[in-house]
Amino acid sequence: MNVKGADSDGYGEEVHQSRTNDPTHIFLWQTTDATASTFTVHGEPFPVIGFQVVDMDEFCRKIAESGVSVHGDPQAAPVEEGRRFLKFFDPDGNMLVAHTA
């Protein structure tokens, strides 16, 4: 669902809202503030948005071709229950993470 309208609490303009049949909701807000959603854990950047990919090698290739900044080694061995992770930054400085199943 795409919506566009001013937020009554003064947080900016909501430009997209995703609703599914489960209780998961995603809201994207447009702002003119120079800010990013990445935070730190033990002094290291930590992502706030993550998603699963089927083919990590193909995803790494596409990320490398796009020229975005990658955090860590995209070819690192699997960790955490045999999953691979790739942390990277979008053009606005938000850290995202992709992982395998």
Steps between C-alpha positions, in 0.01 A plus 500: 500500500646836403382796700605859501404749764626708787544327832295662776786461750740709289737214411499577130314352211414132476571387146446125520328258729516124451240279663484126469257240631718457807571763767815625320491863387765706325486878496731724299521868587633779284707755687732786423712420807857385441471174692537124459335210679823310571594468866800348676551194718830488690624785280431318172231604251191280516217478245136565577363336184581151381371262239561148374656422161508167321832540315751698707772481234269656240386764749863585586577537128209741454600700808861525377383618157278767654794658681340515845714487812534150650580441868712188551593220263226397254671162456521425873426147614149425630429587862197481730336169417684470167364822350702755304458871565581810299475842661496799267396865493238662280578841342352677806733323744249249639654161571309202363573130532427213264524141618449150370242261643 
